[in-house]
Amino acid sequence: MFEFVRKHTKIMMGLMFLLIIPSFVLFGLEGYTNMRDRGEAVARVDGRDITRAEWDAAHRNQVDQLRQSMPTLDPKLLDSPEARYGTLERLVRERVLAAAAEKASLGTSDQRLARELQSHPVIASLRGPDGKLDMQRYRELVGRQGMTPEMFENQIRSQLSVQQVLAGVSDSSFVTPAHAGVALGAFLERREVQVARFDAAAYAGKVTPTDAELEAFYKANPQLFQAPEQANIEYVVLDLESVRKGIKPNEADLKTYYEQNQARQAAQEQRRASHILVAAPQNAPPAEREKARARAEEILAQVRKSPGSFAELARKNSQDPGSAARGGDLDFFTRGAMTKPFEEAAFALKKGETSGIVETEFGYHIIRLTDLKAPQQRSFEQMRPELEAEAARQQAQRKFAETADAFSNAVYEQSEGLKNVAERFGLELRTANATRTPAPGATGALANTRFLGALFAPESVEKKRNTEAVEIGPNQLAAGRVTQYMPARTQPFEEVKAQVRQRVVAQRAAELARKEGMDRLAAWKANPPSASLPPAQVVSREDAGKLPQPVVEAALRADPAALPSFMGVDLGAQGYAVVKVNKSLPRQAPPPEVAQQERQQVAQLWANAETQAYYQQLKKRFKAQIQVPQPAPRAEEAPRNE
């Protein structure tokens, strides 16, 4: 079938024309588009479907955002079934909250929207020295996300409306100090324990398997000795950089661009300041905030009495861990880099002046302006490298879509190889050995599961044809071809005999360690004074010492009313441990500032739990259903305690 299509392209195009045009006449272009776009439903909220196409688009957007914010993130994590399912859950959550906002008639006023946009850090960076928003850059910014300014502002308005749905629950949640103390005390209590370890490695020397036993293990576990299917491949990657290579902006365009953007090209004024922070989070009780402000007033009085001691006072009193050790120095910064109240105060000072008390969401600041750099307009020649790079980038982005279409057509039309495609587009023809799943440390196309899936598709493997052009990232397409295929196979016993021995020895050594540990546990339970145990140590969730975490968790689960008691903990391949829990000890009281932070964390966790419970109720109310199966959790051997 596919061979006929490739050899009779013109005939097939004529046939498709005859079939498609009548459908437009009967149903209309809009109806045809709707039928195509509706797609398979993967979830349903409030009677409205979420289609697979919407899910795919949302996941692509999510992946793009994560790649931009965390370039070093392993691409395999982004394309995993778990990551895709997480995107669908987030999409359902957005729809549920949007439905709740709509039913409750929650809206966002123009004034609220304006305040949000003014405080948006990205938009703040687009303001010029005069404080006005650079509308051209603003349009470019939202345009890169496929939106107009109106669409972006409507999106922000919608997000603010949705936030109100859960804000009523989270903002009204509270936990008393007594309740927080009980929760923390129970979770962070300590136990005095004595632990006897029976490490599997210590029993390996007692295991001497015969060749017959090794062969029996090999035959019983062939899945452990599989060589995965592999393929030798050639592939090419089209990206912005490859498109950009052939672009050379002309002199006239550069000068025009420079003249039109002189105000924006001017370096912003930079200010250098030091500060002293007395921390007081916004959600702290009023009494604590007043106490913090009073402390800030005391420090300010000392600064005014002895201005030269500012750095020393900052080192002693500032609660900003990032700058206190440097005498409060924050280095140079421009507008938009600091929170708004701090910025306004810093840019109102003259060099050498000290502010009054400046309140922000972090607490109370005392700011001293130590230096400033006035803005300077750079010449055309000074700006040339940046202008050339920016102009080339913009032209490459405009040209990429056109080049991507030509690239996709070329890899399809010249399906027997990629050499001509590489030469036509000036790309490197790369070779590699690939497996169906990304290999450890793989990067780029070889780390993309969609690309690997296309390579190992039956059409690619059997006929050695080019894959289609696969999107592997923002402005990145890849196409490949299998040149040699090696199916999965069970490796011969002689090739893997050493691996078989290693597995058998490890398995039997763990069994010996477990047996001896369980025998000792039974004997010591029957006659506690006979127990031969190391000295006692105190452990907790905060400090596990050098003990494995499963041992600590088992000790903390012991019934305090039944102490002292013995228990066994199966550590799997590591062996076995016998634990004697002698007694329970209260947690040592933390410093006041740590206790305050912990209470705030408990309050936040409690608010999160209440918010999640409310969201679950909303899911039931709006009949939210995910109609695709959730990926099965990866099996992990859990340690057992007896």
N, C-alpha and C positions, 0 to 999 in steps of 0.2 A: 504493500500500500504506500508506504513512505517513498519507496523507490520510484513508483509511478508519479507521485507528486513532484519529486525532484526533477524528473526527466520531462514532464509535461506541464511546466509552470504556467505557460500562456493559456493552455486549455483550461487548467484549473481556475485561473483568474477569471476567465470568461464565464465558467460555470458558477463561480461564487457571485459574480455580478448579477447573473440571471436569478439566483436564489435570494440575494440580499435585497435588491431594489424592490421586488414586490412586497417584501415584509415591511419596508418603510411605508409603502402606499397603504397597506392594510392597517397597520398599527400606529403609524406615525413615528418620527425620529425619537421623540421623547419616550414613547412606549417601548421602543426597541432598546433604548439606553437603560430604561428602568429594569426591563427583563434581564439584561446582561449584568447590571450592577447589583441586583437584589441578592443573588448568591445564597449559599447554604447558611442557615441560621445556626449559630454556635451558642447563643444565649438569648434570654428573653427577660425583659424588665418592663413591668407595667403595661403588658400587652404589646410591646414593641420589640422587634427582633434586633439582635446584633449579628451581623453577617460575618462570614469568614473574611471577606474583603476588608471590612472595617477593623477586624481583629488584626489582620496582617499589616494594615496601614498604621494602626496604633503601635504595634510592636516595632515596626521600622522606625517610627518617630522616637520611641523610647530608646532603641539601640543607638540611634544617631546622637541623642542627647547624652547618653552615658559615654559614648566614645569621645565626644567633644570634651566632656568634663573629666574623664579618666582615660587618657590615651593608652595607658599601660595595662588596662583591664584585659584579662584573658578573653578573646572573642568567643571561645567555646562556651563560656558561661552565658553569653548573651543569646546564643542560638540554641540553647538546650531546651528540651520539652518543659522543664520546670520554669525556665525564664519566660517562655511563651505563655504558659498557663498563668503565671503571675501577672502578665500584661492583661490577659482576659479578666482576671479577678479585679484588677484596677479599673478596667473599662466598665465592668458591671457596677462597681462601687460608684463611679462617676455618674452612671445613669440613675442609680437608686437615689443618690443625693440630689441630682437634678430634678427627678420626679418629686421628691419631698419638698424641694424649694418651690417648685411650680404649684403644688397643691396648697402650700402654706402662703402663697403669694409673696414670697420673699424677694425683694428687689434691691437694687443698688442705685443710689441717687447719683446725679452728675457730680455733686460735690465730693461724695465718697470716692468715686472713680478718679477724680482729679487728684485727691490726696494720695491715693495708691500709686498713680502714675508718677507723681512728683517724688515719691519715696523709693520708686523702683531703681535699684542700683545700676542696671544697664542703661536705662533711659537717662539717669542722672549723668552718666558719663558722656552723653551726647550734647550736653549743654555747653555753650561757648563761654568765654571769659565774661561776657555781658549777662550770663544767666539765661539766655534765650535758647530754646530747643532748636537744634539743627534739623529741620524737617527733611532735608534731602537724605541725611544719614539715617534718620528715623524710618523713612520709607524703605531705604535699602535694607535696614536691619530686619524689619518685619517681612520684607519681600523675600529674604532668604528662607523664611519659614513658610513661603507660599501664601502670605496674607497681605491684605491692604491694612493701612492704619485703622480703618473702621472695623475690620474683622478682628484685629488684635485687641482693640479696646472693648469690643463686644465679648471677646473671650475672657478678658480680665473682669468685666462686669459680671459675667456668668459665674466665674470662679468665686468672686466675692459673695454673690448671692448664695452659692452652694455652701460656702464656709459657715454661713449663719445657721445652717441646719444642725451642725454638731456643736457649734460654739455655745449654745445654751446649756448643753450638758457638761462639756469640758470646763467652761468658765465658772460653773456653779458648784463643781465638785470640791470637796475639802476633806481633809483628814486631821483629826485632833492629834496633838503631840503624844497623848497617851496611847492612841491606837497605833501610831507610827512606831512608838517605842516597843510595843508588844510584838509587832510584825518583825522589826529589825532584830529584837532580842532573840526571837525564835529562830530566825534564819541565820543569824551570825553567832549563835552560841558556840562554845568550844567543847571538845571532848578530850579527856586524857585517855590515850590508847597505848597498847603494846602490840606490835605487829611482827609476826614471824613470816618471812617470805620464803616461798619454795619456787625459785626461778627455774623455768624450763631449761635455760642454757646450762645449768649446773648438772642436768641429767643426760645431756646429749652424749657424753662419753660412755654411758651405760647402754646405748642403743647400737647394735651391730646387725643391721638387716642383711639377709641373704639375697643373692641375685633373684631367686625365685620370688621372694617377698616383694622386691622392687618391681619385678615384672607384673606381679599380681596388682600392685597399687597402680601401675601405669595403665593396665587394661581396665581397671575399675574407674579410672578418672581420666579418660581421654580428653575431656574438655579442658583440662589444665595444661595440656601440651599441644595446643593448636597453634599453628602458624597462621596468622590472619591473611585473608585475601589481600593481594597487593597488585599494584599496577605501575609500570613505568609510563610516565606521561610527559607530554609537552604542553605548555600553556602560555598565554599572553595576558597581560593586564593593561587595561586602558584606564587611566586616571587623569586628574586635572594636571598633574605635573607633566605627563607625556603630551597632553594637548598644548600645554604652555610653552614647551620647548620651541615650537615653530612660530611663536608670536614675538614680534619686535615692535613695540609701540613707536610711532613716528614722533619726531621732534615737535611738530605743530600741536599734536594732541596733548603731549606732555605740558607744553607751555599754557595751553588753554585750560587744562585741568588745574595747573598751579594757580593761575590767575583767578579761576572761579572758586577756589577753595583756600585763598590766602588766610582768611580769618581762622579757618579750622586748622590749617597747617601750623599756625603760630603755636609755639610751646606754651602750655599753661603756666601760670604763676605757681611756683612751688614754695611751700612753707615748711620750716622745720620747727617742731615743738617738742617740749617735754611735758609730762603730766604726772599727777599723783591721783590715783583712783582709790576711793573708799567704796568697795563693792556693796551694792544693795539692789538685787534683782527687782523688777517691777512687781512681781507677784509676792514679794516679801510683805509681812504684816506691817501696817502703818507705823507701829511703835519701833520696829527695827529700822525702818527707813529714816525715821526721825533721829534715832540714835546714830545712824551712819552720817546723816547730814551734820549733826552736832560735832562728830569727830572730824569731819572735813573742815568745819569752821575753825576748830582748834588748830588744825595743821595750817590753814590759810593764815591765821594770825601769826604763827611762827615764821611763815614765808615772808610776810610783810615786815616783820621785825628784822629779819635777816635774809634779804633776797639772795645773797650769795650761797646760802645753805640749801637751795632748792634741790640740787642733785642728791645731797646727803639725806634730806628729809624724804625724798622719793624712794631711796634705797631702803630706808627704815620703815616707811609707812605705806607705800603704794601696794595695792592688792592686784595690780596687773602683772602677772608672772612673766609676760613677754618683755616688759620694759623696766621693771623695778630695778633689776641688777645693773642696768645701764644708766641709772640716775633718772629714769623716766623718759629717756630719749626715744622718740618715735621716728626719727630720721625725716627726710623730706617727703611730702605728700601734696597732692593736688586736690582741687574740689571734686567731690564725689567719692573720695577714698574713705572718708570718715562718716560716722553717723551725723545726721543733720545738725542737732544742737552743738555738738563738738566742733563741726566744721564752721558754723556761723561764728562761734566764739573765737576760734583760732584765726579766722580771716578778718576779724574786727580788731585784732591786737596790732600794735606796733612792735618792732623788734626790741626785745628786752622787757616788754610788759608782761604782767601776770594777770590772769583773769580772776573773776570772783568764782563762786561755786557754780559749776555747770552740771545740770542734771541730764542724764541720758538713761536709756533702758538698762545700762550696766551699773549705774550708781552715780556717785558724785565725783567730779573731776576738778582739779586745779591745774590750769594750763599756763605754760610759759612759752612765749614765742622766742626762739633762740636764733633763727636765721630765716632769710627768704631769698628767692631767686626770681627776679622780674622776668616776665615773658619776653621773648625775643623772636622777631620774624626772621626765619631762615631764608637764604637766597635760593634761587632756582637750582643752582649748581649743588648747593648743600642738600637739597631735597631730591635731586635727580634719582639716586638709587631707590628711594622709597616710592617715588612717583612711578618709576618704571615697573617696580614690583607690583604696585597696586593696580596700575593700568593693565599689566599682563594678566594679573589674577582675574580682573573683571572681564577682560576679553576672553580668557580661557573658560570662565563660567558660562558666558554667553555661547561660546562655540562648542562646549562639551555636549550639549543635547544633540546638536546636529551631527557631531562626530560619533556619538554613541549610537545613533540610528544607523549610520553608515557601517560602523563596526559590527553591529548585530546582524545586519544584512550580509556582510562579507563572510563572517564565520559560518553562516547558514549556506550561502551560495557556493563557497569554496570548502565544502564539508570534508574533503579528503586530507586536509592538512592545514597547518597554521603558518607555514613559512611565508607564503605570499601576503597573508594578512599582516604579519609582523613587519614585512618590508614596506607595505603600503602605508601603514600608520606610524612607522618609525618606532616600533616596539621591540623589546628584547624577547626572543623566543627562549623560554626557560624550560628546563627539564627537571624532573624529580621522581622519586619513588613515593607513591601515595597509598594510603589505606583508607577504608571506608569511613573511619572516624579520625578526627585530627590526632596526629602523633604528639607526644609530650614536647613542648617547646615550639610547636609549629606556629607560624605567623602568616599574615596576609591571606592569600587565596587558599593555601593549604590548611588553614585553621578554620575555614568557612564550611559548615556542614552542608549548606545548599550546593555549593560548588562541588564538593566531594560526592554528594548524592547524585548530581548530574553526571559526573565522571563514571560512577559505578552503576548507572542505569543500564538496563539490558541493551538498548540501542547503541550506547557508547562502547560497551564492553565487546559485544558480538561483532559489530560492523566497523569498529575503530573510527567512527565519525566524530567530527567536532561536536562538542556540547553547544547548547545555545549560550548566548552572552548572559552571564549570571551576575546580578548585583551583589557585590561582597562588602559594600560599604558606601558611604556618601560619595557620590561622583567616582565610583570605582566599579568597573565591569571586568569580568574574567571569562575566558573561554579556554577549554582544554581538549585534549584528545589522548586516548589510551593507545600507546604504541605496543605494549606487551602486558598481558594479563596473567596473573598467577593466582589460581583459586585457593581458598582456605584448605588446609590439610593438617592431618595429625602428624607431628614430627616423629620419625623413627625412634624406637627405644634407645638405640645406641647413641643417637645425637643428644638425647635429653637425659641420659642415665644419671648424670651428676645432679641435675635439677630434681629428678625423682628421689634420689638418695637424700638430698637436702630436705625435701618435703616430708619424707617418711621419718627421718630422724627428728625433725622439729615436732611433728605430730605425736610421736611416741614419747619424746622427752616431756612434752606438755602433759601427756596422760600420766606418766610416772610422777611428775611434780604434783599433779592434782590428786592422785591416789595417796601419796604420802601425806599431803596436806590434810586430806579428809580423814585419814587414819589418826593423825595427831589431834585433829579437832575433836574427834570422838573420844579419844583417850583423855584429853584435857578437860573436856566437859564432864566426864565421869569422875575425874580426880583433879580438880583445879590446882591443888598445891604442887602437883607434879609437872605443871607447865613450865617449859624452859623458854623464856621470852626475853627479848631485848629490853633495855630500859624504857620507861614510859616517856611519851612526848605528848604535847598538847597540839591539836589540830583544829582547824575550822575552815569554813569556805573562804575566808580571807587569807589564810595561811595553811597550805596543805603540807608544808615542810617538803620532804623529798618523797612523800608517799604518792602512789598513783591516785588519781582523782576518784576512781571507783571505790577504793578502800576508804577514803575520807567520807564519801557519800554514804556508804554502808554504815560506817561508825555513827554518823549523824542521824541515821534513821533508827538506830537502836532505841528501844523503849526506855526512857530515863527511870521509870519506876522499877525496871528489872535489872538494874546495874548492880555489881559488875556482871558482864555476860560475855560469852564467846560467840563468834560467828566466822564463817568461812566466805571468802570472796574468790570466785573463779575469774582469773584474769586472762582466760582464753589462751592464746599462743604464748603469753608471757609466763604462765604458770598458775600459782595459787597463793593465797595469803590467809593466814589465821589471825583474826583480830580479837584482842581482848579489850573491851571498852570498860574502863575502870569507873569513871564518873563523869558527870556533866558539869561544866563550869560556865558561869555567866560571862557574857561578853564584857571585855574591859571598856569602860566609858571612854568614848572618843573626845577630842577637844571640842569646845563649843561650836567653832566654825564648821568642823566636819559634821557634827550632829545636825546642825542647821541644814547643811547641804543634803544630808541623808533624808531628813524629813521632807525636804522639797522633792527629792527623787521618789519617795514613797507616795507623796501627794500626786505627782505626775503619773506614776504607774496606776494609781487608783483612778485618776481621771481618764486615763487611756482605757482601763477596763470598763468603766461606765460608758464611755463613748462607743466602745466595741459592742457592748451589750445592746445599746440603743440602735446601732447600725444593724445588728442581727434582727431586731424587731422591724426595722424599716424594710429589710430584705423580704421578710414574711408578708408585710403589708402590701408591698408592690410586686409580690410573687416573682422574685428574681430567681432564675434558674439557669445554670450552666449546663449545656446540652452535649458537651464533649467530656470524655473521661479524664479524670485527673491523673497525671503521671504517677506511677507507683513509686513509693520511696525506695531509695537504694538500700539494699540489705546490708546491715552492719551487725556484726556479732556483739551482742550486749553482754557485758560481764554479769555473772550471777553471784548472788550471795546466799548463803545457807544458814 
